[in-house]
Amino acid sequence: MSDCVKVQIPAALRTQVGNQAAVEVPGSSVQQVLGTLADQYPDFGKRLFKTPTELNRFINVYVNDEDIRFMDNLSTALKPGDDVAIVPAIAGG
């Protein structure tokens, strides 16, 4: 699908999306793309979102290697071919 963005799924969350390492999803913003994934894979959505408009605090999202927290967060615009990476935060110390 040429009007899609590729969403990279971390190994820890792949079981919720049929063990896929990446999925292609249409959408013009991070919110649209992740919302579509949450609708298609409800268990995955529960891991991503605290509320429909707020990511869980341990989920980081990058668009073309840029952290969306330093862009427009969930409103970050996407264009076909963009790469979205979901990265769970790692605690330790």
Contacts in CASP RR format, 6 or more apart in sequence:
PFRMAT RR
TARGET T0000
AUTHOR 0000-0000-0000
METHOD contacts of the structure
MODEL  1
MSDCVKVQIPAALRTQVGNQAAVEVPGSSVQQVLGTLADQYPDFGKRLFK
TPTELNRFINVYVNDEDIRFMDNLSTALKPGDDVAIVPAIAGG
1 24 0 8 1.000
1 26 0 8 1.000
2 80 0 8 1.000
3 26 0 8 1.000
3 27 0 8 1.000
3 80 0 8 1.000
4 24 0 8 1.000
4 25 0 8 1.000
4 26 0 8 1.000
4 27 0 8 1.000
4 80 0 8 1.000
4 81 0 8 1.000
5 24 0 8 1.000
5 25 0 8 1.000
5 26 0 8 1.000
5 27 0 8 1.000
5 33 0 8 1.000
5 78 0 8 1.000
5 79 0 8 1.000
5 80 0 8 1.000
5 81 0 8 1.000
5 82 0 8 1.000
5 83 0 8 1.000
5 84 0 8 1.000
6 22 0 8 1.000
6 23 0 8 1.000
6 24 0 8 1.000
6 81 0 8 1.000
6 82 0 8 1.000
6 83 0 8 1.000
6 84 0 8 1.000
7 22 0 8 1.000
7 23 0 8 1.000
7 24 0 8 1.000
7 25 0 8 1.000
7 33 0 8 1.000
7 34 0 8 1.000
7 37 0 8 1.000
7 84 0 8 1.000
7 85 0 8 1.000
7 86 0 8 1.000
8 21 0 8 1.000
8 22 0 8 1.000
8 83 0 8 1.000
8 84 0 8 1.000
8 85 0 8 1.000
8 86 0 8 1.000
9 17 0 8 1.000
9 20 0 8 1.000
9 21 0 8 1.000
9 22 0 8 1.000
9 23 0 8 1.000
9 86 0 8 1.000
10 86 0 8 1.000
10 87 0 8 1.000
10 88 0 8 1.000
12 88 0 8 1.000
13 44 0 8 1.000
13 47 0 8 1.000
13 86 0 8 1.000
13 88 0 8 1.000
14 20 0 8 1.000
14 21 0 8 1.000
16 41 0 8 1.000
16 43 0 8 1.000
16 44 0 8 1.000
16 45 0 8 1.000
16 47 0 8 1.000
17 23 0 8 1.000
17 37 0 8 1.000
17 41 0 8 1.000
17 44 0 8 1.000
18 41 0 8 1.000
23 37 0 8 1.000
25 33 0 8 1.000
25 36 0 8 1.000
25 37 0 8 1.000
26 32 0 8 1.000
26 33 0 8 1.000
26 36 0 8 1.000
27 33 0 8 1.000
27 36 0 8 1.000
27 78 0 8 1.000
28 77 0 8 1.000
28 78 0 8 1.000
28 79 0 8 1.000
29 74 0 8 1.000
29 75 0 8 1.000
29 76 0 8 1.000
29 77 0 8 1.000
29 78 0 8 1.000
30 61 0 8 1.000
30 63 0 8 1.000
30 68 0 8 1.000
30 73 0 8 1.000
30 74 0 8 1.000
30 75 0 8 1.000
30 76 0 8 1.000
30 78 0 8 1.000
30 84 0 8 1.000
31 53 0 8 1.000
31 74 0 8 1.000
31 75 0 8 1.000
32 78 0 8 1.000
33 78 0 8 1.000
33 84 0 8 1.000
34 45 0 8 1.000
34 48 0 8 1.000
34 49 0 8 1.000
34 55 0 8 1.000
34 61 0 8 1.000
34 74 0 8 1.000
34 84 0 8 1.000
35 45 0 8 1.000
35 49 0 8 1.000
35 52 0 8 1.000
37 44 0 8 1.000
37 45 0 8 1.000
37 48 0 8 1.000
38 44 0 8 1.000
38 45 0 8 1.000
38 48 0 8 1.000
38 49 0 8 1.000
47 56 0 8 1.000
47 59 0 8 1.000
48 55 0 8 1.000
48 56 0 8 1.000
48 59 0 8 1.000
48 86 0 8 1.000
49 55 0 8 1.000
49 56 0 8 1.000
50 56 0 8 1.000
50 57 0 8 1.000
53 74 0 8 1.000
55 61 0 8 1.000
55 74 0 8 1.000
57 89 0 8 1.000
58 88 0 8 1.000
58 89 0 8 1.000
58 91 0 8 1.000
59 86 0 8 1.000
59 87 0 8 1.000
59 88 0 8 1.000
59 89 0 8 1.000
60 67 0 8 1.000
60 69 0 8 1.000
60 86 0 8 1.000
60 87 0 8 1.000
60 88 0 8 1.000
60 89 0 8 1.000
61 67 0 8 1.000
61 68 0 8 1.000
61 84 0 8 1.000
61 85 0 8 1.000
61 86 0 8 1.000
61 87 0 8 1.000
62 68 0 8 1.000
62 84 0 8 1.000
62 85 0 8 1.000
62 87 0 8 1.000
63 71 0 8 1.000
63 76 0 8 1.000
63 78 0 8 1.000
63 82 0 8 1.000
63 83 0 8 1.000
63 84 0 8 1.000
63 85 0 8 1.000
64 82 0 8 1.000
64 83 0 8 1.000
65 83 0 8 1.000
65 85 0 8 1.000
68 74 0 8 1.000
68 76 0 8 1.000
78 84 0 8 1.000
END
